């Protein structure tokens, strides 16, 4: 073996073969280890991906306003997934198809319903499900980190897209961008000149142009530039992930060393006994219903529901933490270990489902007595989702395998939210409150006036004289690109001037 020598007695280390790894600030540098998120510093975005991203961005600026619940959310979602998977180098997996379908279903809610709180929840859920679909992974670590890692994509995507554009410009020549800009400018000039002449020559054509062409002002221009960047970022980020997907499952905590059986079985068994005692007491409540509430001395509906519901909600949430801890430390090597774990965890899951039912029962009785509201429907939905989670955990315990559990829990939450949207919660609340008005003559018109146009069809059940007391605080004449089904069908009077007799409906409180 030949040894290269430098100064006397000092060997010379031969140069490394291949390029050195990038340092901080250089293209290809990443905070995450390459085994977690592989990267190719010289990779360039395909020309068609960049071009379609720009087209999607232009369409997004015309059709989407993040500040308004409209069909724009769904249109942008369809465009993003169509470009991402239409230009991908592989076919979508079955899990990705499900994720895309759930994301688009969530984004369809802002096009159908006008309730701001529900639309925001669906948009947030679509963000989580969409990025979990693109990032991949099956563990809880992947599900919890993917929506946040999306903010790290621009650092990678910018260089990838820039190299793609540079490669294209280098192939077609340096003069090409100038010629393209000249053609675009000429096209815009001809369209504006001739469009203005036609609009001034015919009133009907001018009306059509006014409907189809968005109005521009200083603030609107800035908003459109931001929307363009957002849509382009979504497309390029999704396309990048289909080619350089991270391995987030590697970041999942390693399995813990099992502890002796008695260390987890004793506290879990005592907790099971406590749950069983509570369930036994609740049996009389669940079957007693109104009779139990009315016959218990000093107990009112408000006290019955308010004093117990939130505590039971916390019980359900903390029980999931207990189960997650037990599953990590419990040994499952021998058949007896698995049998004990199935029995104790199964009892806790089964009794927790009864606790969930008890909490829902309390809130349902309260709503029947004092009326429905969106907040009460929302917490009932959360409890239903927690009940489904306990059933899924029990199924994982029976099979002693839970790789599918993170995605199943996320999907159950999405299904619960979509189910709430399918009920049209604000209209349901209005219907139930109008039922009470028909029975008792009591109506909280002020509360109904704060609800969205989703309730307008239900208001037709009220007498014309009473319906005049329910007003809207804003006009709902949206341009075509901000279409929303509920707002387009709204016919509630706008304004705050009320007839004098409406005071009796504006002073009522639950």
N, C-alpha and C positions, 0 to 999 in steps of 0.2 A: 504494500500500500504506500502510495506516494504522499508525503506530507508537505504541504506548502509552508514555506517559512517566510516570515517578515523580518523583524529585527532579530538579532541572535537569540535563539532560545524561545521565541514567541511564534506559535503557529498562526497562520492566516486562515480565518474561517471562510470557506468558499461561499459565494453569493447564493442566496436562495433561488430556487427555480420557480418562476411564476410571479405574478404581481403581488405586492405587499398588501395587507389588509388596510382598508381606508381608516384614517384617523378622524377624530371629532371635526365636524364641519365639512369633510370631504364627501363627495357622492358615494353612496353605499354605506355610510356609517349608520349604525343603529345601536340603540341602548339595549335592546333585547339580544340575547345570544343568538348566533346564527342557527343553532340547533332548534331554537324556538320559532324563529321567523327567518327562513332562508331569504337571501337577497342576491341578486346579480347586479353588481355595480354598473355593468355595461349594457344591461337590458334596456330596450327602447320600446315605447308604446307603439303598437301597430297604427299605421296611418288611418285606417278605417275607424278605429276606436276614437282617435282624437277628432276626426271629422264628425262622427256621429255624436260625440259628446258636445261639440260646438252647436250642432243642429238642435239637440235636445235642450241645450241652454237657451237658445234663441226662442224655441217654442215655450219653454218655461217662463221666460220673461213676459210673454204675451198672455199666458193662461193661468199663472199661479201667483197668488199673493199670500205669503205666510200668515199675515195678520187677519185674514178672512177665511172662515170655514166655507169651502167651496169645492167644486169638482176638480179644481186645479191640483189638489193633493193626490187624487186618484190618477189623473192624467200623468203627472210627473212620476208617480210610482210605476205606472205601466211602462213609460218611456225608459226609465232607468233599468228596470229588470229586462226589458226587451233588448236594449243595447248590450247590457252586461253579459247575458247568457246567449244572445244572438251572435256575439263576436267571440265567445269563449272557445277555447281549444278543447273543450270536453262537454259532455252532456250533463245537465243537472242531475243530481242524485234524487232519490225519492224524498229524503228529508228536506232537500232544498226546494222541491216542488211544493211540499206542504208549507214550508216557511214563506215562500212567495205568495201562496194563496191566502194565508192568514194575514200577511202584511197588507195585501191589496184589499182584503175584506175590511181591515181596520181603517184604511185610508178612504174607503167608500163611505164611511159614516159621516165625515164632514160634508159630503155632497148631498146627503139625504136629510140629516137632522141639523137643527140650528142651535141646540143647547151648547153653549161654550164649554162648560165643565166637562161634558161627555166627549166633545170633539177633542179637547186637549188631552184627555186620558187616552183616547184611541190613537192620537198622533204619537204620544209618548210610547205607548205599547208597540206601535208600528216601528218606531225607531229601534226599540230593543229587539223585536223579532227579526226585523230586516237585517240588522248588523250581525245578530247571532247566526242567521242563515248564511251570510256571506263569509264570516270568519270561520264557521265550522266549529268542531269540537263537541264532545259528548259529556264532559264533566261539568260540575258546578262552577269550577274555575273559569271555564270557557264561557259559560252562560253569563256569569257576573262581570267578566272583564271585557267582553267583546263590545258592548255599547260604549265603553269609555276609550277603548283602543282606537275607535273610529277617529278620535281627535288627533291621533298620531299619524294618520294616513297622509295628510298633506306633505309632511317632510319626506316621505318616500315617493309619493305620486308626482310631485313637481319635477324632480329630476328625470323620472321615467318618461313623463310626457314631453319634457323639453328635449330629451334626446331623440324621441320619436319625431318631433317637429323638425329638429335640425337635420336629421337623416333625410327626411322628405325634401326639405329645401335644398340640401346638397345634391340630391339626385336630379331635380328638375331645373336647377340653375338659380342664380341669385336674383335674376330679374323677375322671376315668377311672382313673388309677393306684390311687387309694384303693379304688375299687370292685373292681378286679381283685385287689388284695391281700386284700380281704375275702372274695371268692369262693374264692381259693386257700387262705386260712386255714381257711375253713369246710370245704372239701373234705378237706384234710389231717386236720382234727379228726375228721370223721365216719369217715374211713378208719381212723384209729388206734383210735378207740373201738370201732367195730364189729368191726374185725379182731382186736383183743385179746379181745373177748368170744367170738368164734367160735373163736379159738385155745385159749382156756381151756375151751371146751365140748367140743372134739373133739381127741383126740391126733393123729389122722391129718392133720387140717387144720393143727394146730400144727407138725407135721413138715414139711408142704409150705411153710408160711410161713417156717420156719427155713431151708429150702433156697433159696427164691427171694429173700427180703429180706436184703440185706447188713447186717452188723452195724456199728454206729456206735460210735466212741469219739473221744476228743479228737484223737488223731493222725490217725485216719481222716477226720474232718471236714475238717481242714486239707488232707489229701491230695486229697479230693474237690473242694474249692474250687480247688486248683491245677489239677487235671485239667479242671474246668469252664472255667477261664480259657484253658488251652492249646487245648482243642477249639474254643472260640469264636474264639480268635485265628487258628487254622488256617483256619476257614471264612471269617471276615471278610477275612483276608489274601489268600486265594485269590480271593474275590469281587472284592476291590479290584484285584488284578492283571489280571483278565479285562476290567476297564474302564479301568484306567490302567496299561497295561503299559510298563515302561521299555524304552528302546532301548539295551541294553547293548553292542550291536555297535559303537556309535559310540565307545566307550571303547577299542576294539581299537587296538593300535599301527599307525601308518601303515606302508606298505611301505617297506623300506629301499632306498636307492639301490644298484643292483647294482654289484658289484666286478668287476674284470677276471677273466676265466675262470681264468687260471693260479693266482690267489690262493686259490681254493677247490678247484680240480681237483687240484692237486699234493698237498696234505695228504690229501684224500679218496682219491686214487689209492694213496698209500702205505698208508693205513689199510685199503683193500681188499686190497692185497697181503698185509698182516699177517693179515687174516682168512682169506684163501685158504690161507696156510701153516698156520694153526691147523686149518682144516677138513681139510686133507690129512692132518695127523697124527691127527685125531680119527676119520678113516675106519677106521683099524685098530681103534680102541677100540670104535666103534659096531658093527662087525661081529665083533669078537673076543669081546665080552661077558664071561662068567665066565672063559673061557680066558685072556683078556688079563690080568685081575686076578690070577688064580692063578699065571700063569707069569712075571709081572713080579717080579723079585727085590726083596724087602722091601716089597712093596705089599700092603696089606690093604684090605678093603672100606671100613673106616672112613676110612683115609687117602685112598683113592681118591675117596670122595664128599665128605668134609668139607673136604679141602684145595682142591677145585676148584669145588664147587657155588656157594658164595657169591661167589667171584670172577667166575664166569660170569654170575651174576645181576646183579652190578654192571656187567659188560660190556654186558649187554642194556640196562640202564637208561641208561648213559652214551651208548650208540650212538643212542638216541632223541634225546638232547640234541644230539648232533653233527648228526643229520639235520635237526632243527628249525632249527639255526643255518645249515646249508648252504642249506636251502630259502629262508631269508629273504634271503641275500646273493647267491645265484646268479642270474645274468641268464637270462631266458627269452625274449628278444626275437627272436633268430634261430633258425632250425631247427637249426643246429649246436650252439648253446647248449643247447637242449632235448634234443638227442640225447646230448650228453656227460653232462648231468645224469641222464637216464634210465639210462644205462649204469652210471655210477659209483654212483649211489644204489641202483640195482637190485642191483648186486653186493653192496653192503653189506647190504641187506635180506635177500637170499638167504642169504648166509653167516651173518647174525645168526640166521636161523631154524635153521640147523644148530647154532649155538652153544646155542640154546634146547633143541634136541633132545638135545645132549650133556649139558646140565645135568640135564634130566629123566632121562636114561639113568643118570647117576651116582646120583641119588637113588633111582631105582627099584631098582637093584642093591643099594643099601644097605638099603632096606626089605625086600627079599627075604631078605637075609642076617640082619638084626637085628630085623625086625618093623616093622609099620606104626604110625604115630602121627598124631595130628591135625595137629601142626605140619608134619610132612613132607608130608602131603596138601595143606596150605595153600600151602606154597611151590611145590609142583608146579602147583597151580592158577594161582598168580601167573605162573609161567613160561609156561604155556599161553596166558594172556592176553597176555603180552608177545609171544609168537610170532604171535598173531592181529593184534596191533598192527602188527608189521613187515609182514605181508601187506597190511593196509589201507593202510599208508604206500606200499608198492610199487604198489598199485592207483591211489592218488592220483597217484603219479609218472607212471604210464602215461597217465593222463587229463589230467595237468597241471592238475588242479582238485581242491581239497581242502575245499570249503565243507561237504561232508557229513562230513568226517573227525572233528571233535570229537564229534558225536553218535554216530558209529559206534564210536569208541573207548570212549565211556561205555557204550553198549549192549553191546559185547563184554565189558566188565568185569562188567556185570550178568548176562549170560548165563553167564559163567564161574562167578560166585558161585551162581547158581541151579542150575547143573549140579552144583556141589559139594554143594549142599543136596539135590538129587535123589538123589545117591549115598548120602545119609545117612552122612556121613563117620565118625561115631563107631561106628555099627554095622559099617561096612566094616572099621574098625580092629579091632574086637572079633572079627569073622569071621576075619580074617587071623591074628590072634594065637591064636585057637582052632585054626586049621589047623596052626600050628606046635606047639601043645600035642598035637594028635593024632599029629604026626610025631615029636616029640622028648620029649614029656612035660613041657616047660618052659612055665610060665605066670606072667605077672606079674599076679597078682590084685590087688595094691595099685594098679597103674595102672588096671586095669579098674574098680576101685571108685571111682576119682575121676571116671569118665565119667558122662554123664547117663543117664536112663532110655531113651535111644535104643537102647542096646545090649541091653536086656533080652530081646528076641526071640532074639538070637544066643546068649545064655547058656544057652538050653534045649538047645543042642548039647553042653554039658558034662555029665558024669556028676553025679548029684545030690550026691554027696559033695564034688566039687570046686566045684560051683556055690555051695554054702554058704559058700565062702571069699570070694566076691565080694559085698560088702555095699554098701548105700546109706547116705549120711550124713544123709538127711532123708526125712520122710514126704511123700507126694504126694497127699494128700486135699484137692484144691482145690475151692472153691465153683464153681457152674455158670458164673459169669461169667468165671472164670479158666481155662476149659477149654484143655487142651493134649493133643493126641492121644497123644504118647509118655508123658506123666505119667499119663494116665488108664489106659493099658495096662500100667503098671509093676507088677511083682510081685516085685521084688528084696527080700530081707530087709533090714530097717532096724536099724542098731545097729553096735557095734564089737566085741561079744563073738564071738570066733572059736574054733572047735575047735582043739585043740593041733596036729593034723596040718596045719593051714593055714600053719604057719610056713614050710614049704618053698616055698609059692607066693607068700609075701609078702617073701621075701628075694632073689628072683631079680631080676637087672638085665640090661639089654642090654649 
